[in-house]
Amino acid sequence: MSGAEGESSTAASRELGMLELLHWNALLITGSLFIALVSIATFVRSSGVTNAWVSVALLVLAVGCLITAADFFVEGAKGLARRMGIAEVIIGLSIVSIGTSLPEILVSTTASWNSTGDAELADFAIGNIYGSVLVQITLILGLVVLLHPLRIRPSWLRRDGMLMLAAVLLLTFFVWTGSTLERWEGIVLCLSYVAYIAWLLTHRELIREEEAEVIEEVKQVEVGWSTATYGVMIVIGLGFAVYAASELIDVSTKLAYAMNVPHSVIGSTLTAIGTSLPELVVGLMAAKRSQGVAIGTLIGSNITDPLLSIGLAAAIRPMVLAEPSGLILNVIAPVTILAVALCLLFMYTGFNFDRFEGAILCGFYMLFMLLLYLLRQGALDPWW
């Protein structure tokens, strides 16, 4: 072993403790966002300020705190899992995939928990799931492909791509029947996700070989912390994320009422884009390192959201749409299904994504936003 290699190995194996954690940029950023969010939210409530721009600022802070806190939680969970001897591939398939969807999980479950006092929160929660899938599979994937054209692994298309479409269709079927998402339907969605993870784990050796290069890259950049420090990361990350999700729901609801915009629109646009930022960051970073990894990340998240995220929310409390024949069933859900089908078609043709297809996906999302705007302005009459 050369001197440089020895120093690198020593640096990689050195444990970092609580003192280093206090000076870690990730904690400083998350803590600053949390303090700013608490301070401004407290001031707004005590002063009674109802300005729309203040609400937008709070929305941005809440999304930022939610994303950074979720990432902090995932770092702690991954570290403890490795200390317990859990295989890297299992960590990737479970903790990381759920971690990138943690903002959607917390937003949906918090909205569901509070939906008794405000029926429109069900529209917000379901709209957020559809909106997250839509923005990730069109705008975010399109941006990634515009910067880095990608090759597609046929196994991803056969295994995960078709399941992504099936997950969205299953959720839509449940919501469409009676304009409700019953508790038992939420449980079915959750069990479907568990079955998917179980199937992946039974084929983990094959997946380990396919993802070997990705796993190696992750190991090279991983920072080693003490067990106690990983535990503190989990507590701080989860605590901050839960608070940020609660504030996000509160601010989004007030903003929807102030702007006289349906909750489903706020959930499927502003909140969906904000909670999908982790996938954008992961996708861009992965695209630089390995062809197709970004697409695998986005597909995995879009399986988790319509199965686990909204499934947990419905299992906590059944959700009834405030607008049974409104935007979700007649605009947002059909557009999302069409976007997923278009994405899979691009994957199937040549098993690659080029910049032209990325531009089409970005343009698709812009057309969706234009459609919502025209419906909002009355330039188009609702067809339902």
Long-range contacts (C-beta under 8 A, 24 or more apart in sequence): 12-222, 12-224, 13-224, 14-224, 15-224, 15-225, 15-226, 16-223, 16-224, 16-225, 16-226, 16-229, 17-225, 17-226, 17-228, 17-229, 18-226, 18-228, 18-229, 18-232, 20-225, 21-225, 21-229, 21-232, 21-233, 26-68, 26-71, 26-72, 26-75, 27-72, 27-236, 29-68, 30-65, 30-68, 30-69, 30-72, 30-236, 30-237, 30-240, 33-61, 33-64, 33-65, 33-68, 34-65, 34-69, 34-240, 34-243, 34-244, 36-61, 37-61, 37-62, 37-65, 37-243, 37-244, 37-247, 38-243, 41-247, 50-254, 50-258, 52-255, 52-258, 52-259, 55-251, 55-254, 55-255, 55-258, 56-255, 58-247, 58-251, 59-248, 59-251, 59-252, 59-255, 59-270, 59-271, 59-274, 60-274, 62-244, 62-245, 62-247, 62-248, 62-251, 63-103, 63-244, 63-248, 63-271, 63-274, 63-275, 63-277, 65-240, 65-241, 65-243, 65-244, 65-247, 66-103, 66-106, 66-107, 66-241, 66-244, 66-245, 66-248, 66-274, 66-275, 67-103, 67-274, 67-275, 67-277, 67-278, 68-240, 69-236, 69-237, 69-238, 69-239, 69-240, 69-241, 69-244, 70-99, 70-102, 70-103, 70-106, 70-237, 70-241, 70-278, 71-99, 71-237, 71-278, 72-233, 72-236, 72-237, 72-240, 73-99, 73-102, 73-233, 73-234, 73-237, 73-238, 73-241, 74-99, 74-100, 74-102, 74-237, 75-230, 75-233, 75-237, 76-229, 76-230, 76-231, 76-232, 76-233, 76-234, 76-237, 77-230, 77-234, 79-224, 79-225, 79-227, 79-229, 79-230, 79-233, 80-227, 80-230, 80-231, 80-234, 83-227, 83-230, 87-204, 87-208, 88-208, 88-215, 88-218, 88-219, 89-204, 89-207, 89-208, 89-211, 89-215, 90-201, 90-204, 92-211, 92-214, 92-215, 92-218, 93-197, 93-200, 93-201, 93-204, 93-207, 94-197, 97-300, 97-301, 97-303, 97-304, 98-304, 98-308, 99-278, 100-278, 100-279, 100-282, 100-297, 100-300, 100-301, 100-304, 101-301, 101-304, 101-305, 101-308, 101-309, 102-241, 103-241, 103-245, 103-274, 103-275, 103-278, 104-128, 104-129, 104-132, 104-275, 104-304, 104-305, 104-309, 105-308, 105-309, 105-312, 106-241, 106-242, 106-244, 106-245, 107-245, 107-248, 107-249, 107-271, 107-275, 108-309, 108-310, 108-312, 108-313, 109-309, 109-312, 109-313, 109-316, 110-242, 110-245, 110-246, 110-248, 110-249, 111-249, 111-267, 111-313, 112-313, 112-314, 112-316, 112-317, 112-319, 113-316, 113-317, 114-249, 115-317, 115-319, 116-317, 118-253, 119-320, 119-322, 120-253, 120-256, 120-262, 120-263, 120-322, 121-249, 121-253, 121-263, 122-181, 122-319, 122-320, 122-321, 122-322, 123-262, 123-263, 123-264, 123-267, 123-321, 123-322, 123-323, 123-326, 123-328, 124-249, 124-252, 124-253, 124-256, 124-263, 124-264, 124-266, 124-267, 124-271, 125-267, 125-310, 125-313, 125-319, 126-175, 126-181, 126-264, 126-267, 126-310, 126-319, 126-321, 126-328, 127-263, 127-264, 127-265, 127-266, 127-267, 127-268, 127-272, 127-327, 127-328, 127-332, 128-267, 128-268, 128-271, 128-272, 128-275, 129-171, 129-305, 129-306, 129-309, 129-310, 130-168, 130-268, 130-272, 130-328, 130-332, 130-333, 130-336, 131-267, 131-268, 131-269, 131-271, 131-272, 131-273, 131-332, 131-336, 132-272, 132-275, 132-276, 132-301, 132-302, 132-305, 133-168, 133-302, 133-305, 133-306, 133-336, 133-339, 133-340, 134-268, 134-272, 134-332, 134-335, 134-336, 134-339, 134-365, 134-368, 135-272, 135-273, 135-276, 135-365, 136-276, 136-279, 136-298, 136-301, 136-302, 137-164, 137-298, 137-302, 137-339, 137-340, 137-343, 137-361, 138-339, 138-343, 138-361, 138-362, 138-364, 138-365, 138-368, 139-273, 139-361, 139-362, 139-365, 140-276, 140-279, 140-280, 140-283, 140-298, 141-283, 141-294, 141-295, 141-298, 141-343, 141-353, 141-358, 141-361, 142-358, 142-359, 142-360, 142-361, 142-362, 142-363, 142-364, 142-365, 143-280, 143-284, 143-358, 143-362, 144-280, 144-283, 144-284, 144-287, 144-294, 144-295, 144-298, 144-358, 145-353, 145-354, 145-355, 145-357, 145-358, 145-361, 146-355, 146-358, 146-359, 146-362, 147-284, 147-287, 148-284, 148-287, 148-288, 148-294, 149-352, 149-353, 149-354, 149-355, 149-358, 150-287, 150-291, 150-292, 150-294, 150-295, 150-352, 150-353, 151-291, 151-292, 151-351, 151-352, 152-292, 152-295, 152-347, 152-351, 152-352, 152-353, 153-210, 153-292, 153-296, 153-351, 154-351, 155-210, 156-292, 156-295, 156-296, 156-299, 156-347, 157-344, 157-347, 157-348, 157-351, 160-296, 160-299, 160-300, 160-303, 161-299, 161-344, 161-347, 162-344, 163-196, 163-303, 164-299, 164-302, 164-303, 164-340, 164-344, 165-337, 165-340, 165-341, 165-344, 167-192, 167-302, 167-303, 167-306, 167-307, 168-302, 168-306, 168-336, 168-337, 168-340, 169-337, 170-306, 170-307, 171-306, 171-307, 171-310, 172-333, 172-337, 175-321, 175-328, 175-329, 175-333, 176-329, 176-333, 179-320, 179-321, 179-324, 179-325, 179-329, 180-318, 180-319, 180-320, 180-321, 181-310, 181-313, 181-314, 181-318, 181-319, 182-314, 182-318, 183-314, 183-315, 183-317, 183-318, 185-314, 186-310, 186-311, 186-312, 186-313, 186-314, 186-315, 186-316, 186-318, 187-311, 187-314, 187-315, 188-311, 189-306, 189-307, 189-308, 189-310, 189-311, 189-314, 190-307, 190-308, 190-311, 190-312, 190-315, 192-307, 192-311, 193-303, 193-304, 193-307, 193-308, 193-311, 196-303, 196-307, 213-289, 213-290, 214-286, 214-289, 214-290, 214-293, 217-289, 217-290, 248-274, 261-376, 262-323, 262-326, 262-327, 263-322, 264-323, 264-326, 264-327, 264-328, 264-332, 265-327, 265-372, 265-376, 268-332, 269-369, 269-372, 295-347, 295-353, 302-340, 325-384, 326-384, 327-372, 327-375, 329-384, 330-382, 330-383, 330-384, 331-371, 331-372, 331-375, 335-368, 335-371, 339-364, 339-365, 339-368
